[in-house]
Amino acid sequence: MRSRRNWQSVEKVPEMNKADETLDMGCLEAIETLYAWLDDELDDAQQSSRFEHHLAHCKSCYSRAELEKALTEHIRQAAGTKTDDNKLPAAPDTLQDRLEKLLQEL
């Protein structure tokens, strides 16, 4: 999984040259990859590298990634404090029970 410092390495958006095009992914693939990357669920190092390369060259996707990162952090902070293993606490038992019943009805 990637570390948060990789986000810091994606700063300015330089021009892309022909050699870079072989590493690049398209915007659609980048947006599909964004959420797994933000949640540290992207296990494929090559895909992570291609995604970060795309962000370094695509202003639109970089802006979208910044927005989604800020929203994700805001939601995590609003949800409450994190546990010792840096994860959010579990949902209340009543909510878990309601969700389980709804899933069983499907």
N, C-alpha and C positions, 0 to 999 in steps of 0.2 A: 504494500500500500504506500501511497505517496505521503510525504510529510507536508505540513502546512507551509514550510519555508519555500516549497516549489511555487506557491502562489506569489510570493514576494519576488521570485526571479522573473516573472512575467510582468515587465514594467512598461516599456515603450513599444510601439508598433512600427518596426522597421519595414522597409520595402522588401518584397520577396523576390529572390532570383530563381533562375531555372532549376538549380540544384535543390532548392528548398521545396519545389513543387512535388517531388517524389515523396517527401516526408509528410506533406500536408494532407489533412482530411477536409472534406467539404463542410460547409456550415451546418447542414442537416445532421450529419454524423456527429459534429461537435456538440450540437445542442442535445442530441440523444445521449451523449457521453457526460455532459455537464453535471447532472445530478449524482451520478455514481462517483464522479471525481470530487464533488463538494462533500459527499458523505464518506469519503475515504473508503469506498467500496470498489475502486478500480484496481484490480489485481494484476492486470496485464501491463507490465512496464513499458512495452513498446506502444501500446495504445495510449497510455498516459503521456508518454513523450510526444507522440503525434498530436495529442490534444493540446498540450502546452505549447507546442510549436505553432499550431493553428491560432491559439490565442495571441501569440506574440506577433502574428501577421494579419489578424482580422480585427479591425476596430469594432465592428458590430458585435461579434461573438465575445470579445474581451469586455465590452460594456455590459452585455447581457450577463456574463459570468460575474462581474463585479456586483451588479444589482442582485443577482440570485444569492451570492455569498453574503451580502449585507442583510438580505431578508432572512436567510437561514440563521445567521447569527442572532438577529433580532428575535426570531421565533424561539430559538434555544434559550435566550436570556429570559424571555417572557414566560417560558414554560416552568422555570424554577431553577434551583441550583443543581449542579451535577454531582454525581456520586464520586467516591474515591477513584473509581476506574474511568473517570471523565465521561460517564454516560448519564443521560437524564434519568431521573427516577421513574419507576414503573407507574402506569396509569392506576388510578384508584380501583379497588376491587369491584365496586359497583359498576364502573364503566366497563371493566373487563368482562364482567358477567353479562351485561347488556349486549356488548359486541359479540360475545360467544353465542348468545341466543339468536342474534340476527344472522350470524354466519350459518348456524344450524338450519335456519329456515330457508336458506338458499338452496 
